[in-house]
């Protein structure tokens, strides 16, 4: 199917992530506000979704199913089983279902909706809210290569996205899903360091955040290995190598690697109901 034929997008759950995705789809021209709708059990969430996106809020999940071809399930994980029971009789081969519910495997959806379902599971992260997301997704059921291309395009309206096997989504959770929290701690620590050496807090925090943002853009735009970019600003006997030596002594690299590993392990446990 063409992107045009799949331009009617419905959200079951109208929270912050749904609002951000809808805003990205509309502002990028992926679809128009007239072709987007959402339902939510909380009226305030539906109203805010409509206000911020200009799209429609509807009163039931059934209306979303009837008016949409791409269905984005953006409710809390514990609500997924009830939602699936509610919509299962309405799901057809014309629907592409996309779940952004953390920890809900493809098997949960396919066991309820049937193996014929075109199903894609997404692991987004919170920077999607400012169109700087890093997402990964996995196909299930009858989802096609064309569906995967469509979802990549959809997610790219709020950042970058990659298709991976479902078995790698726990690793994605450990890295980019939980990763923003690690970087917030890095920014906070850099800011504390700035204050320690005499900078005002507001200036130190802004400099720290912009430094992280700028360094990330250098990696993305140049395509250079981070180590190469590091070496380019590390002069013999200079200030940067002194700072890097201190980071190595403090185990920064080891700590970050361990954080990704620990979060991945916890994601696996949660998927097993532990």
C-alpha positions in Angstrom: 0.0 0.0 0.0 1.1 3.6 -0.6 1.7 6.1 2.1 -1.2 8.1 0.8 -3.6 5.1 1.3 -2.4 4.8 4.9 -2.6 8.4 5.9 -5.6 8.0 8.3 -3.9 7.7 11.7 -5.7 7.0 15.0 -4.3 6.9 18.5 -5.8 4.8 21.3 -4.4 6.8 24.2 -3.9 10.5 23.8 -1.1 11.2 26.3 2.2 13.1 25.8 3.8 10.7 23.5 0.7 10.4 21.3 0.4 14.1 21.1 4.1 14.4 20.1 3.8 11.8 17.4 0.6 13.3 16.0 2.3 16.7 16.0 5.2 15.3 14.1 3.1 13.6 11.6 1.1 16.7 10.9 3.9 19.2 10.8 6.0 17.0 8.6 3.3 16.6 6.0 3.1 12.8 6.6 -0.7 13.4 7.0 -3.1 16.2 7.8 -4.9 17.1 11.0 -8.2 16.1 9.4 -6.9 12.6 9.0 -5.8 12.1 12.6 -8.0 11.2 15.6 -7.5 10.0 19.2 -9.5 8.5 22.0 -8.6 8.4 25.7 -10.4 7.4 28.9 -9.4 10.8 30.4 -11.3 13.6 28.8 -8.6 16.1 29.8 -6.0 14.2 27.8 -8.3 14.1 24.7 -8.9 17.8 25.0 -5.2 18.6 25.3 -4.4 16.3 22.3 -7.0 18.2 20.1 -5.8 21.6 21.3 -2.1 21.0 20.7 -2.4 19.1 17.4 -5.6 20.5 15.8 -6.6 16.9 15.2 -9.9 15.3 16.4 -10.7 13.7 19.6 -13.3 11.0 19.5 -15.3 9.4 22.3 -14.4 5.7 21.9 -11.7 3.3 20.7 -14.2 1.8 18.3 -14.5 5.2 16.5 -10.7 5.2 16.2 -10.8 1.8 14.6 -13.5 2.8 12.2 -11.9 6.0 11.1 -8.3 5.0 10.8 -6.0 2.6 9.0 -2.9 3.1 11.1 -3.7 2.5 14.7 -1.1 3.6 17.3 -1.6 1.9 20.7 -0.3 4.5 23.2 -1.9 3.4 26.4 -0.1 2.2 29.6 1.2 -1.4 29.3 -1.3 -2.6 32.0 -4.2 -1.3 29.9 -3.1 -3.2 26.7 -5.0 -6.5 27.5 -8.3 -4.7 28.0 -7.8 -2.6 24.9 -7.0 -5.7 22.8 -10.2 -7.4 24.0 -12.2 -4.4 23.1 -10.9 -3.9 19.5 -10.1 -7.5 18.4 -13.4 -7.9 16.5 -12.7 -4.7 14.6 -9.1 -5.4 13.4 -8.9 -6.3 9.7 -6.1 -6.8 7.2 -6.5 -3.1 6.3 -5.3 -2.0 9.8 -1.6 -1.6 10.6 -1.3 -1.7 14.4 1.7 0.0 16.1 2.3 -0.4 19.8 4.5 2.0 21.9 3.6 0.2 25.2 6.9 -0.7 26.9 7.4 -4.4 27.8 4.5 -5.7 25.8 5.8 -8.4 23.4 4.4 -9.0 19.9 3.1 -12.4 21.1 0.7 -10.6 23.5 -0.9 -8.8 20.6 -0.9 -11.7 18.1 -2.3 -14.2 20.6 -5.3 -12.0 21.1 -5.7 -10.4 17.7 -4.6 -13.3 15.5 -1.5 -14.1 13.5 -3.0 -12.3 10.4 -2.6 -9.0 12.2 -0.1 -6.5 10.7 1.6 -5.6 14.0 4.7 -3.5 14.8 6.2 -3.0 18.2 8.1 0.3 18.9 10.5 1.3 21.6 10.6 5.1 21.5 12.2 7.4 24.0 11.1 10.6 25.6 13.1 13.1 23.4 10.4 12.2 20.8 8.5 14.9 22.7 10.9 17.5 21.3 11.3 15.8 17.9 14.8 14.4 18.9 13.7 10.8 19.5 15.8 7.6 19.0 13.4 4.7 18.3 13.6 1.1 17.2 10.8 -1.2 16.1 10.2 -4.8 15.3 7.7 -6.5 12.9 5.2 -9.2 13.8 2.3 -11.1 12.3 1.7 -10.1 8.7 3.5 -6.8 8.8 5.4 -6.3 5.6 8.6 -4.7 4.5 6.4 -1.9 3.2 4.8 -1.5 6.6 8.3 -1.3 8.2 9.2 1.4 5.7 6.1 3.3 6.6 6.7 3.1 10.3 10.3 4.2 9.9 9.0 7.2 8.0 6.4 7.9 10.7 8.9 7.7 13.5 11.3 9.8 11.6 9.0 12.8 12.0 10.1 12.9 15.7 13.7 11.7 15.4 15.5 8.7 14.0 14.3 5.1 13.9 15.7 1.6 13.1 14.2 -1.8 12.4 15.6 -4.5 14.6 14.6 -8.1 15.6 12.3 -8.1 18.6 15.0 -9.9 20.5 17.1 -6.7 20.4 14.4 -4.4 21.7 15.4 -5.0 25.4 18.9 -3.8 24.4 17.3 -0.8 22.7 15.4 -0.2 26.0 18.7 -0.3 27.9 20.5 2.1 25.6 18.2 4.7 24.0 15.0 4.0 26.0 16.7 4.6 29.4 19.6 6.5 28.0 18.1 10.0 28.4 18.2 9.6 32.2 21.9 8.7 32.0 22.6 11.9 30.0 20.5 14.0 32.3 22.8 12.9 35.1 25.9 13.7 32.9 24.5 17.2 32.3 23.7 17.7 36.0 27.2 16.5 36.9 28.9 18.8 34.4 26.8 21.7 35.7 27.8 20.8 39.3 31.4 20.8 38.1 30.9 24.3 36.5 29.5 25.6 39.8 32.4 24.0 41.7 34.8 26.1 39.7 32.9 29.3 40.0 30.2 29.5 37.3 26.6 30.6 38.1 24.2 27.6 38.1 22.1 28.8 35.2 25.0 29.4 33.0 26.7 26.2 34.0 23.6 24.1 33.2 23.1 25.8 29.8 26.7 25.4 28.8 26.6 21.7 29.9 23.4 20.9 28.0 24.5 22.7 24.8 27.9 20.9 25.0 26.1 17.6 25.1 23.8 18.6 22.3 26.7 19.9 20.2 28.9 16.9 20.7 26.0 14.6 19.7 25.3 16.6 16.6 29.0 16.3 15.7 28.7 12.5 15.8 25.5 12.4 13.8 26.5 14.9 11.2 30.1 13.9 10.6 29.7 10.2 10.8 33.1 10.0 12.6 33.8 7.6 15.4 33.4 9.3 18.8 36.9 8.3 19.6 38.2 10.2 16.5 36.3 13.3 17.5 37.6 13.0 21.0 41.2 12.8 19.7 40.6 15.9 17.6 40.1 18.1 20.7 42.7 16.4 22.9 46.0 18.2 22.7 49.2 16.7 24.2 49.5 17.8 27.8 46.4 20.0 27.5 43.3 20.6 29.5 41.1 18.0 27.7 43.4 15.0 28.3 43.7 16.0 32.0 39.9 15.9 32.2 39.7 12.6 30.3 42.3 11.1 32.6 40.1 12.1 35.6 37.0 10.5 33.9 38.9 7.2 33.3 40.0 7.2 36.9 36.4 7.6 38.0 35.2 4.8 35.7 32.8 6.8 33.6 33.0 4.5 30.6 32.6 1.4 32.7 29.6 2.9 34.6 27.8 3.9 31.4 28.3 0.4 29.9 27.1 -1.2 33.1 24.0 1.1 33.1 23.0 -0.1 29.6 23.6 -3.7 30.6 21.6 -3.4 33.9 18.7 -1.7 32.2 18.6 -4.3 29.5 18.6 -7.1 32.0 15.7 -5.4 33.9 13.8 -5.0 30.7 14.1 -8.7 30.0 12.9 -9.4 33.6 9.9 -7.1 33.2 9.0 -8.9 29.9 9.0 -12.1 31.8 6.6 -10.7 34.4 9.2 -10.5 37.2 
